Amino acid sequence: MKQARRSLYAVIMLFLLFMMQQLGMVDSLISGMEKVDWWVYLLIAGILFSGYQAFTVSRREEAVDDEETIEKQGNIYIRRMKDEKKRRHRQKDPKAMH
């Protein structure tokens, strides 16, 4: 699902670039980009990469937190099942009461 979404985004971006080229918008965009220093592009790329990394790390941490919560809840459920089993076993065994 994730790869299909990424592929769809790539196809949309390529289509938009193609349409911009057909309408003559790419040439003016490229001539405008030539006026900007190279380090500005490096700075923008660094900002975008940093934002992407922050987003992916926060998603991973959220997934780990969810897993830990599910594991804790599962352990509580198992403990309750064991306690209930012991309680029922004591009720069935009359000798255990004494």
Helices and strands as residue ranges (DSSP letters): H 2-22, H 25-33, H 38-92, G 94-97
